[in-house]
């Protein structure tokens, strides 16, 4: 990579978001939709490097598009994911009955009143808010 391009890319993180958005507009000929500084730095650096070294070939772009089309990007909801996980890895015993000690897939798990261990400093059991006026862990 050309030294001037390398130096320009090294300077990008020091710029303000307003300056980065102006540079983005100059390079891409459109307004930046984002105000996220790291995103702008990465996009500008990519474009500067592409102009200096050459962009991706049409064949490489086509292959990247095929990979994205074939990929399962996991954009489904968590309920969909839980249903797929439950179907993929059943928690049944070899005899066919379900292990009653395990929660059903997708169920909410909460503390059912298991007592806490005694605190090592004062020997009392309890949570952090019951240790005095300061409400810090004792």
C-alpha positions in Angstrom: 0.0 0.0 0.0 1.2 3.5 -0.8 2.7 5.4 2.1 0.4 8.4 1.7 -2.7 6.1 1.8 -1.3 4.4 4.9 -0.7 7.7 6.7 -4.2 8.9 5.7 -5.8 5.8 7.1 -3.8 6.2 10.3 -5.1 9.7 10.8 -8.8 8.8 10.4 -9.4 7.8 14.1 -8.2 11.3 15.2 -10.8 13.1 13.1 -14.2 14.2 14.5 -17.4 12.6 13.3 -18.3 15.8 11.4 -15.0 15.7 9.4 -15.4 11.9 8.8 -19.0 12.5 7.5 -17.6 15.1 5.1 -14.9 12.8 3.9 -17.5 10.0 3.5 -19.6 12.3 1.3 -16.6 13.2 -0.8 -15.6 9.5 -1.3 -19.0 7.9 -1.7 -21.0 10.8 -3.2 -23.8 10.4 -0.7 -24.5 11.4 2.9 -23.4 9.0 5.6 -26.4 7.5 7.3 -24.4 6.7 10.4 -22.8 8.9 13.0 -20.9 5.9 14.5 -17.3 7.0 14.3 -15.7 3.5 14.1 -18.1 2.6 11.2 -17.2 5.7 9.3 -13.4 5.2 9.9 -13.6 1.6 8.6 -15.7 2.5 5.5 -13.5 5.4 4.6 -10.3 3.4 5.1 -11.8 0.6 2.9 -12.6 3.1 0.1 -9.2 4.7 0.3 -7.5 1.4 0.1 -9.8 0.2 -2.8 -9.0 3.3 -4.8 -5.2 2.9 -4.2 -5.0 -0.9 -4.7 -8.0 -1.7 -6.8 -11.4 -2.9 -5.9 -12.7 -6.4 -5.8 -13.0 -8.2 -9.1 -16.5 -8.9 -10.5 -15.9 -12.6 -9.9 -15.0 -12.0 -6.2 -18.1 -9.8 -5.7 -20.3 -12.5 -7.3 -18.8 -15.2 -5.0 -19.3 -13.1 -1.9 -22.9 -12.5 -2.9 -23.4 -16.3 -3.3 -21.9 -16.9 0.1 -24.2 -14.4 1.7 -27.2 -15.9 -0.1 -26.4 -19.4 1.2 -25.6 -18.4 4.7 -28.1 -18.8 7.6 -27.5 -15.4 9.2 -29.6 -16.3 12.3 -32.1 -13.4 11.8 -35.0 -15.4 13.3 -36.5 -14.7 16.7 -35.2 -16.3 19.9 -38.3 -18.5 20.0 -37.5 -19.8 16.6 -34.0 -20.5 17.7 -35.2 -22.3 20.9 -37.5 -24.5 18.8 -34.7 -25.5 16.5 -32.4 -26.2 19.4 -35.0 -28.3 21.1 -35.6 -30.3 18.0 -31.8 -30.7 17.2 -30.7 -31.9 20.7 -33.5 -33.8 22.5 -32.9 -34.2 26.3 -34.6 -37.6 26.5 -33.1 -40.6 28.1 -32.3 -43.7 26.1 -35.5 -45.4 27.3 -37.6 -42.6 25.9 -38.7 -40.8 29.1 -37.6 -37.3 29.8 -35.2 -36.5 32.6 -37.4 -34.7 35.1 -34.4 -32.8 36.6 -33.9 -30.8 33.5 -36.1 -27.8 32.5 -38.1 -27.9 29.3 -36.4 -26.1 26.4 -37.4 -22.4 26.4 -38.6 -22.4 29.9 -37.7 -19.6 32.3 -35.4 -20.5 35.1 -35.5 -18.6 38.4 -34.0 -19.0 41.8 -36.5 -21.0 43.9 -35.4 -19.9 47.3 -32.1 -21.8 47.6 -30.4 -20.2 50.6 -27.2 -18.3 50.0 -23.9 -19.4 51.4 -22.8 -17.7 54.6 -20.7 -14.6 54.0 -17.0 -15.1 54.9 -16.6 -11.8 56.8 -19.5 -11.8 59.2 -20.8 -15.4 58.9 -24.4 -14.3 58.0 -26.4 -15.4 55.1 -28.2 -12.8 53.0 -27.8 -10.6 50.0 -25.7 -7.5 49.6 -28.5 -5.0 50.5 -28.9 -6.4 54.0 -25.4 -5.8 55.2 -25.9 -2.4 56.8 -26.7 1.2 56.0 -24.0 1.4 53.3 -25.8 -1.3 51.2 -22.5 -2.8 50.1 -21.4 -6.4 50.2 -20.1 -7.1 53.7 
